[in-house]
Amino acid sequence: MAADVSKHLDRAKRFLEKNRVEDAIAAYKAVLDESPQHQEATQALGDLYARADQPDRASVYYGLLWRYTTASCAAPLPRSLPSASRATPSCSRS
């Protein structure tokens, strides 16, 4: 599983070097299929959708990133998100 994540991240970065944004998006989504709370992939998707002038999609991934980094688990995630993106972050509160 970790090897698959690494492979998909490498593919996404190579696609970006060639300015193949749609392919990079697909590779980052594959990362989230393997590791739904992967912060690098989540942020990259937000950045790529923002770059592609798709602010609605960008805001979904930026919102997920915020949720993961703040462990704000009070509200359920919207059902409109892709199933891999709806994974609930683990909440470790002291």
Stockholm file with secondary structure:
# STOCKHOLM 1.0

chainA/1-94         MAADVSKHLDRAKRFLEKNRVEDAIAAYKAVLDESPQHQEATQALGDLYARADQPDRASVYYGLLWRYTTASCAAPLPRSLPSASRATPSCSRS
#=GR chainA/1-94 SS CHHHHHHHHHHHHHHHHTTCHHHHHHHHHHHHHHCTTCHHHHHHHHHHHHHTTCHHHHHHHHHHHHHHHHTCCSSCCCTTSCGGGGCCCCCCCC
#=GC SS_cons        CHHHHHHHHHHHHHHHHTTCHHHHHHHHHHHHHHCTTCHHHHHHHHHHHHHTTCHHHHHHHHHHHHHHHHTCCSSCCCTTSCGGGGCCCCCCCC
//
